[in-house]
Amino acid sequence: MRKVVNKSLLAITVSGILASPAVYATNGYFSHGFSTKEKGLAGAGAALSQDSMAAATNPAGMAFVGERMDIGLQLFSPSPRGYTVTGTPVAPGTDPNLPFGSAINAQPGVEVESDNDWFLIPHFGYNWQLKNDSTIGVSVYGNGGMNSEYPADSTPFGAGTFGAGTAGINLAQLFVNTTFAKKINDKHAFGGSVILVGQRFIGQGLESFAAFSSDPNNLSGNKKSDSFGLGLKLGYQGEISKGIRVGVSYQSKVDMSEFDEYKGLFAEGGDFDIPSTYTIGASFDIGKSSVIVADVQQINYSEVSSISNPINNLLTNCIPAPFSPSGSAEGAGCLGGSAGGGFGWEDMTIFKIGYQVDLNPKHTIRIGYSHADQPIPESETFFNILAPAVVEDHFTAGWTMKVGSDQEFNLAAMYAPSNSVKGDNPIDGGSTQIEIEMSQFDIQAGWAWRY
């Protein structure tokens, strides 16, 4: 009966993840944490694994969590998020040196906010105990994504942000980690995961960039496009001294198949790979009932051209269609080109710290804080209207209540205060300035069975 229930829960949870709209993640487009317990600790957990979602942070930790199943559901709100234009917009055709004007449509000084304020994101994990020293597990979760939708009717004359109607993007990612972990003794373990990644992208309201695209027929249009890839995650976790544990994990860059329906938007013909990451963590027992955890995580966005290429490539290495001898956009910097203009994101280093205390044998509480410099330079606000991932600080709290001898209820909440970035509009040479802004809130609940 238990196996039937487990299979049903797995099917329901995976279906829910596939059907759910995109997450707008919190460290660039990566989630700040995965399991409900880790989320209560600001995502820290490389050295202290507590459930079957541990593989998402450090696969070695699965060797220490025993046989268990975890399911959960997150309610996430990246709101408000939007942009404000100040200065004097240049209308197309009014300045021969700026034939496309400011290439943005907004009433100066009035914020345009994105629709879609609430998202539901499920997760699932199961860890099987093979022997006393080894386990195999599966962890299914949404790694992150981007979402924005600026209604045309929120801009002057209903033209849309970029003059082509309602504008926005939707990127959703699904990770399935299959993990093997083995203890080399009672206190040290290694683990590895094979990661199957699927992602879906939809873009709309970008047709006005057709003159800058190497393939304008595959630039926008609100079409669904899917991409798949395989990656690896490796980790170590161990107690190096009584009450002191360390953990290290590395996730490879995931080479994804191209978004064929958007090969005229993303650099290198629709390429949108997953950057590599690595995490180093430590945990320190404080007496018999509490622990401090700390992680440092690096996300290497510079490895992915479509994410890291600056918008300036579009202006310096692309001849727009109306001005090229062939009548089509020419140059490596054109959208979809080998050096196509992108979001201009920089690498991120995230610092996480959390505190966990057992109030009594039944109840545990957690608090956490993380900080990172957001990845968008002031020079890159134009294109990042579509992806205003500018939050930097996260405050978290969590709670676990044991239910009977083999179950538990977990709860976590996160608040990321509003942050903004303002910079000159490169399209009109700074006649206008663009400020992008976002704050975030989420609450996640989970249930676990220990076998």
C-alpha positions in Angstrom: 0.0 0.0 0.0 2.8 2.4 0.9 4.5 1.9 -2.6 1.2 2.6 -4.3 0.8 5.8 -2.3 4.4 6.9 -3.0 4.0 6.3 -6.7 0.8 8.3 -6.8 2.3 11.2 -4.9 5.3 11.2 -7.2 3.1 11.3 -10.3 0.9 14.1 -8.9 3.9 16.2 -7.8 5.8 15.8 -11.1 2.7 16.6 -13.1 2.2 19.7 -10.9 5.7 20.9 -11.5 5.4 20.5 -15.3 2.0 22.3 -15.3 2.9 25.1 -13.0 3.8 28.6 -14.3 7.3 29.8 -14.1 9.0 30.7 -10.9 10.7 34.1 -10.7 13.6 33.0 -8.7 15.6 35.0 -6.2 19.3 34.9 -7.0 19.2 35.9 -10.6 16.9 33.2 -11.9 18.1 30.5 -9.4 16.0 29.7 -6.3 17.5 30.8 -2.9 16.8 27.2 -1.6 14.9 24.1 -2.3 13.7 22.0 0.6 11.3 23.6 3.2 13.9 23.1 6.0 16.7 24.8 3.9 14.4 27.6 2.9 14.0 28.4 6.6 17.8 28.7 6.8 18.0 31.1 3.8 18.9 28.2 1.6 22.0 27.1 3.6 22.5 23.3 3.8 25.7 22.2 2.0 27.0 20.9 5.4 23.8 20.0 7.1 21.3 17.8 5.1 17.9 17.1 6.7 15.6 15.7 4.0 15.3 14.0 0.6 15.6 17.3 -1.2 19.2 17.5 0.0 20.6 16.5 -3.4 19.5 19.8 -4.9 22.2 21.5 -2.7 24.7 18.7 -1.9 24.1 15.1 -3.1 26.5 13.7 -0.5 24.0 14.7 2.2 21.5 12.0 1.1 23.8 9.5 2.8 22.8 11.0 6.2 19.0 11.6 5.9 17.8 8.0 5.9 14.9 6.6 4.0 12.2 9.2 3.7 9.8 11.0 1.4 9.1 14.7 1.2 6.5 16.6 -0.7 5.8 20.3 -0.6 4.1 23.3 -2.2 5.4 26.9 -2.4 3.3 30.0 -2.9 5.6 32.6 -4.4 5.0 36.3 -5.2 7.6 38.4 -7.1 5.6 41.6 -6.7 5.7 44.4 -7.2 8.1 44.1 -10.2 8.2 46.6 -13.0 10.0 49.6 -14.6 9.9 53.4 -14.7 11.2 55.6 -17.5 12.4 59.2 -16.8 13.9 61.8 -19.0 12.7 62.8 -22.5 11.8 59.9 -24.8 12.8 60.2 -28.4 10.1 59.3 -30.9 11.1 57.1 -33.9 12.1 59.1 -36.9 12.5 62.4 -35.2 16.3 62.1 -34.9 18.3 60.8 -37.8 21.0 59.6 -35.4 18.4 57.6 -33.4 16.2 56.1 -36.1 14.5 53.8 -33.6 14.0 56.5 -31.0 14.1 55.4 -27.4 12.6 52.0 -28.4 10.5 52.0 -25.3 7.0 53.1 -24.6 6.0 54.5 -21.2 4.7 57.6 -19.6 7.8 59.3 -18.0 7.8 59.0 -14.2 4.9 56.4 -14.1 5.8 52.9 -13.0 4.6 50.1 -15.3 4.0 46.9 -13.3 4.0 43.3 -14.5 0.9 41.1 -14.2 1.1 37.6 -12.7 1.7 38.1 -8.9 1.2 34.6 -7.5 2.8 31.2 -8.5 2.4 27.7 -7.0 5.5 25.5 -7.2 5.5 21.9 -5.9 8.5 19.7 -5.1 9.1 16.0 -4.4 11.9 13.9 -3.0 12.4 10.2 -2.0 15.5 8.6 -0.6 15.9 4.8 -0.5 18.3 3.2 2.0 20.2 0.5 0.0 22.5 -0.5 2.8 23.6 1.1 6.0 26.2 3.1 4.1 24.6 3.9 0.8 21.4 5.4 -0.7 19.7 6.2 -4.0 17.3 9.0 -4.3 15.3 11.2 -6.6 14.6 15.0 -6.1 12.2 16.8 -8.4 11.9 20.6 -8.3 11.7 23.8 -10.2 15.2 25.3 -10.2 14.1 28.8 -11.2 12.9 30.9 -14.0 11.8 34.3 -15.2 8.4 35.8 -15.7 7.1 39.2 -16.8 4.0 40.4 -18.5 3.4 44.1 -19.1 -0.1 44.7 -20.5 -0.3 46.9 -23.6 -3.0 49.0 -22.0 -0.7 50.1 -19.2 1.4 52.0 -21.7 0.6 55.2 -23.7 -1.9 54.6 -26.5 -1.9 50.9 -25.7 1.2 50.4 -27.8 3.0 48.1 -25.4 6.4 48.4 -23.7 8.3 47.9 -26.9 5.5 49.1 -29.3 4.3 45.6 -30.2 1.5 45.0 -27.7 1.7 43.1 -24.4 5.3 42.3 -23.7 7.0 39.8 -21.5 8.7 36.4 -21.1 8.1 33.2 -19.3 11.0 30.8 -18.5 10.3 27.7 -16.4 12.9 25.0 -15.5 12.4 21.5 -14.1 15.2 19.6 -12.5 15.1 15.8 -11.9 18.1 14.7 -9.8 18.8 11.0 -9.5 21.4 10.6 -6.8 23.7 7.9 -5.4 25.4 8.7 -2.0 27.8 6.5 0.0 29.4 6.9 3.4 33.1 6.1 3.6 32.7 5.9 7.4 30.1 7.0 9.9 31.1 10.7 9.5 32.0 11.2 5.9 30.2 10.7 2.6 30.4 11.4 -1.1 27.5 11.7 -3.5 26.7 12.3 -7.2 23.6 13.2 -9.2 22.7 12.8 -12.8 20.5 15.8 -13.5 17.8 15.8 -16.3 16.8 19.3 -17.1 13.8 20.5 -19.0 12.9 24.1 -19.7 10.2 26.0 -21.5 10.3 29.6 -22.8 7.6 31.9 -24.2 8.2 35.5 -25.4 5.8 38.1 -26.6 5.7 41.7 -27.6 9.2 41.8 -29.0 8.4 42.1 -32.7 9.8 45.6 -32.8 13.3 44.2 -32.6 12.9 42.3 -35.9 15.3 44.8 -37.7 18.0 43.7 -35.2 17.3 40.0 -35.4 19.3 37.4 -37.5 16.0 35.4 -37.7 13.0 37.7 -37.2 10.6 34.8 -37.8 11.8 33.2 -34.6 12.0 36.2 -32.4 8.7 36.5 -30.5 5.1 35.5 -31.1 4.0 33.9 -27.8 5.1 30.5 -28.9 6.0 27.6 -26.6 9.6 26.4 -27.0 11.1 23.4 -25.1 14.7 22.6 -24.4 16.4 19.6 -22.7 19.8 18.7 -21.3 21.8 16.6 -18.9 24.2 17.6 -16.2 26.1 16.3 -13.1 26.3 17.4 -9.5 29.0 16.1 -7.2 29.5 16.6 -3.4 31.2 15.8 -0.2 29.9 16.2 3.4 31.5 15.2 6.6 32.1 15.9 10.3 35.7 17.1 10.6 35.6 17.6 14.4 33.0 17.0 17.0 30.0 19.1 16.2 31.6 20.8 13.1 30.6 19.6 9.6 31.7 20.8 6.2 30.2 20.4 2.8 31.2 21.1 -0.8 29.2 20.6 -4.0 29.7 21.4 -7.7 27.1 21.4 -10.4 28.4 21.3 -14.0 27.2 23.6 -16.7 24.3 22.0 -18.4 24.4 22.1 -22.2 20.8 22.5 -23.3 19.3 22.0 -26.7 18.4 25.3 -28.5 15.1 27.1 -28.2 14.3 26.7 -32.0 11.3 29.0 -31.9 13.5 31.8 -30.4 16.8 31.3 -32.4 16.3 34.9 -33.5 16.2 36.2 -29.9 18.9 34.4 -27.9 22.6 34.4 -28.8 24.1 31.5 -30.7 20.9 30.6 -32.4 18.6 30.1 -29.4 21.1 28.7 -27.0 20.2 29.0 -23.3 22.4 26.8 -21.2 22.3 26.4 -17.4 25.5 27.9 -15.8 27.7 26.0 -13.4 27.5 26.5 -9.7 29.5 25.5 -6.6 28.7 25.8 -2.9 30.9 25.6 0.2 29.3 25.3 3.6 29.9 24.6 7.3 27.7 23.9 10.3 28.5 24.3 14.0 26.6 22.6 16.8 25.7 25.0 19.7 25.1 22.8 22.7 22.8 19.8 22.2 19.8 21.5 20.7 20.9 24.2 18.2 23.1 24.6 15.2 24.5 27.5 13.0 24.8 26.9 9.2 26.6 29.0 6.6 27.1 28.6 2.9 28.8 30.5 0.1 27.4 29.8 -3.3 28.7 30.9 -6.7 26.6 31.1 -9.9 28.6 31.5 -13.1 26.2 33.4 -15.4 29.2 34.6 -17.5 29.4 31.0 -19.0 26.1 31.5 -20.9 26.2 34.0 -23.7 22.5 34.7 -24.0 22.5 35.7 -20.3 25.8 37.5 -20.0 26.3 39.2 -23.4 25.7 43.0 -23.0 23.0 44.8 -24.9 25.8 47.0 -26.3 26.7 44.1 -28.7 23.5 44.8 -30.4 24.5 48.5 -31.0 28.1 48.1 -32.0 28.2 44.8 -33.9 24.9 44.6 -35.7 23.8 46.5 -38.9 19.9 46.7 -38.7 17.9 45.4 -41.6 17.0 48.8 -43.0 20.7 49.8 -43.3 22.4 46.6 -44.4 23.2 45.8 -48.0 21.3 42.5 -47.9 18.2 43.9 -46.3 18.6 41.6 -43.3 20.3 42.3 -40.0 24.0 41.6 -40.3 26.7 41.1 -37.6 27.6 38.8 -34.8 25.9 41.1 -32.2 22.5 40.9 -33.8 19.8 39.0 -31.8 20.4 35.3 -32.3 24.0 36.0 -33.5 27.1 34.3 -32.2 27.7 37.3 -30.0 24.1 38.4 -29.9 23.1 41.1 -27.4 21.6 39.7 -24.2 20.8 40.6 -20.6 24.4 41.5 -19.5 24.2 39.5 -16.2 27.3 39.2 -14.1 28.4 36.2 -11.9 26.8 36.1 -8.4 28.3 35.2 -5.1 25.7 34.5 -2.4 26.4 34.4 1.4 23.8 32.5 3.5 23.6 32.0 7.2 21.0 30.3 9.4 20.2 29.3 13.0 18.2 26.3 14.0 17.1 25.3 17.5 15.0 22.4 18.9 12.6 23.9 21.3 11.6 20.5 22.5 11.4 16.9 21.0 8.4 18.0 18.9 9.1 21.5 17.6 12.1 23.1 15.8 12.4 26.6 14.6 14.7 28.3 12.1 15.8 31.8 11.0 18.1 32.8 8.2 19.6 35.6 6.1 21.3 35.7 2.7 22.9 38.5 0.7 24.3 38.9 -2.8 25.0 41.7 -5.2 22.3 41.4 -7.8 23.7 40.5 -11.3 22.4 43.4 -13.5 24.8 46.4 -14.1 23.3 49.9 -14.5 24.1 49.8 -18.2 21.8 46.8 -18.7 18.4 47.9 -17.5 16.9 48.2 -21.0 16.6 44.5 -21.8 16.2 43.6 -18.2 12.8 45.2 -18.1 11.8 41.6 -19.1 13.8 40.1 -16.2 14.2 42.6 -13.3 16.0 40.1 -11.0 17.5 42.8 -8.7 16.7 41.6 -5.2 19.7 41.2 -3.0 18.7 40.4 0.6 16.5 37.5 1.9 15.1 37.1 5.4 13.7 33.7 6.2 12.0 31.7 9.0 10.9 28.1 9.4 9.2 25.6 11.7 9.1 21.8 11.9 6.5 19.9 13.9 6.9 16.2 14.4 3.6 14.2 14.0 3.6 10.8 15.6 6.8 8.7 15.3 7.4 8.8 11.6 5.9 12.0 10.1 6.5 15.8 10.2 5.1 19.0 9.0 7.5 21.7 7.7 6.8 25.4 7.1 9.1 28.2 5.8 8.7 31.8 4.7 10.9 34.3 2.9 10.8 38.1 2.4 13.1 39.9 -0.1 12.8 43.7 0.3 12.4 45.9 -2.7 15.5 46.8 -4.6 16.0 48.7 -7.8 18.7 49.5 -10.5 18.6 52.6 -12.6 20.7 53.3 -15.7 20.8 55.2 -19.0 18.8 53.8 -22.0 21.6 52.8 -24.4 19.2 52.9 -27.4 18.8 56.7 -27.2 22.2 57.5 -25.8 20.9 58.4 -22.4 18.0 60.7 -23.3 15.9 58.5 -21.0 16.8 56.5 -17.9 15.2 53.2 -17.0 14.7 52.0 -13.4 13.8 48.3 -12.8 12.5 47.2 -9.4 11.3 44.1 -7.6 10.5 42.7 -4.1 9.5 39.1 -3.3 7.6 37.0 -0.7 7.0 33.3 -0.5 5.7 30.7 1.9 6.3 27.0 1.6 4.7 24.0 3.4 5.8 20.4 3.3 5.0 17.0 4.7 7.5 14.2 5.3 7.3 10.5 6.0 10.3 8.7 7.6 10.6 5.0 7.1 
